[in-house]
Amino acid sequence: MTSALTPSGVHEAGHVVVAYALGRRVTLVRLGSHPVPDDHPHAEVLAGSIAGGDTRFGPDLASEISKRFNDGQPLALEHLEWLRAELVICHAGIAAEERLLGSATPEGWTADAQQGAVVVRMLGITDDPDGGAARVERAANIATSLVDALVGSGLDRIAATFSQGAVELDEAAITSLLEESGLRRGNHRELLEELADR
């Protein structure tokens, strides 16, 4: 749309606005090339990756879900909803790049694809007859439709702000920016039902 937008700024804006629309709190946004930090929820999977941005969401159930999953314990409904949202959020960065920039960068997809694979495994959708392909595609379609709906309704402004260079925003700052952009937390949460078991 405009040359002032950067792939990493647009990518992280996609994650942020879609997560917020699905009901997540955004607790941290960090932009600028840096190694994936050790305290990232999926640090062990993403070790050695270079991130153009790092976005964190609340509640952070990754450790709790990983422990239950690795211990063979069933996941609670709140865990499944969290994972469904996570799967959509994984696709949101690429969807935003494609919508606002016309194409996506391979660097943006690498970490998201690794994280998405973890989520798919924990959701157990690889047990679906198609190996989970239909639900992964639905998650990508939800991300794309949300990005399309939020262009002109805040996504553009967030992407422009994130494209101004290295920045770190805490929860109060990012929530203020989201609300000033006209976005409301959780107003598209019902879309996650499309990823439930059929």
N, C-alpha and C positions, 0 to 999 in steps of 0.2 A: 504494500500500500504506500509506504513512504520509505525513503532511503535512510531515515533516521532510526528505523527499527533494526535491532540486531537479532540474530538467531537465538542467542542465549536469553536475551530479554523477553522475546516473544515466547520461547519455549517455557520458561519459568512462569510467565504470565498465564499461559494455558493451564499449567498445573494448578496455580493459585486460584484462578476464577472458577474452574470446574470443581476443585475440592470444596471451595466455599459454597458453591451452589448445591453440592451434595451434602452439606451440613458439617463439614470439617472446620475446625478452627485452624487458622494459619499462624503458626507460632514463630517462624523464622524464615526469612528469605535472604540468601547470601548469593551475590553475583560477582563473578570474576574467576578466572581459571585457577583452580587449586585441586590438589588430590582429594578424593572422597575422604572425608574425615572419619576417624576411628569411631566416633560416636553416632555415625549414620545408622539408621535402623537396619540396613542391610550391608553394613561395612564388610563383613566377611565375604559376601558374594561379589561386591563391587571393588574389592581391594585392588589397588593399582590403577583404577580408572581416574581420569582427570575430568572434573566437573566444571562446566561453565556456570553452573548455578547449583544451589542446594536449597531445597525448600522442605520445611518440616511442618507437620500437621498434628493437631491434637484431636482426640486423645491418641497418644502413642501406645498402641496395643501390640506393636510388633514383637517385643520380647515375650510378652505373656502368651501370644498366639504361638510363637515359635516353640516355647517350652511345652505347651499343651500338645502341639502337633508332634513334636519329637518324643514326648512321653506316651503317645498313642491315646491321649484323652480326647473325647469329643469336643468340638468347638461349640461355644454358646452362640445363640442367635446374634448377639452384638458383635461377636468375632466374625461371623459370616458376613454381616452387613459391612463391617469395616473392610474386610478383604474384597468384597464386591466394589466398594468405593475405590479402594486402592487400585484395582484392575482398570477401572475407568480412568482414574487419575494418571496411570502409567501411559495411556494413549493420548492424554490431553495436550502434552507439550508438542508432539508431532502434529496433531490436528491443528493447533494454533499456528505452527510454522507454515503448514501447507495453506491455511486460510489467509494468513496475513502476508506471507512472503512468497507464496506460490510454489514452494518446495520445502522439503525438510532436509536437515543436515544429518549425515550418518552418525556423527558424534552425539547428537541429541538422542538418538534412538538406542544407542548401545547400552547405557546404564538402565534406561527404562525397560528395555527388553529383558535384561537380566533380572530386574526386580519383578517384572511381570511374570516371568517363568517361576519365580519363587511363589508368587501369589496363586498362580494357577495350580501348582502342586499342593499348596495348603488348602485351597478350596476343594480339592478333590475332583475337579471337573475333567481331569485326564481320564477318569473312569466313565465319562459319557461315551455313548456308542461312537461318536466322531472324534474322540480324544479331547474334547473340550473346544474344538474349533468354532462351533456355532456360538458358544457363549463368549469366547474371546472376540469374535467378530462383532457380537452385540455390544460388548464393552467399548470397542473401537467406534462403533456407530453412535453410541450414546455420547462419547467424548466429542465426536465430530458435530453432532446435532447441538450439543451444549455450546461448543465454541461458536458455531454459526449463529445461535440465538443470542450470544453475549457480545458479538461484534456490534459496536455501536451502543452497547449497554454496559460499558465498563472495561471490556477486554482491551480495546484500543488504548485507552488511557493508562491502564496498568502496564501494557507492553511498552508504551512510550517511556513511562517512568523507569521501568527495568532496563531499558536500552540506553540509559544515560551513562553507563559505566559501572565500575565496581561499587557495590553498595551492600549494606547489611541492615535489614529492617527487623525489629522485634515485633511481637504480637500486637502491641498497642499501635505502632506505626502502620503496620500493614492492614489491620482492621479499620483504622481511620481512613486509609487510602481506598479500601474496598467500599466502605460505606459512602464516602464522598463521590465515588464513581457510580453510585446508584445500585450496587449489588447487595443482595440480601442472602444471609447464610441459610442454607437448607431449603431454598424455595424450589429445588428440583430433586429432592431426596427420593421421591416416589419412583424415579426412573430405575433405581437399584433393584426393584422388584423384577425387572426384565431379565435380571441375571440369576434369579432364584432357580432352584431345581424345578424341572418341568415333569 
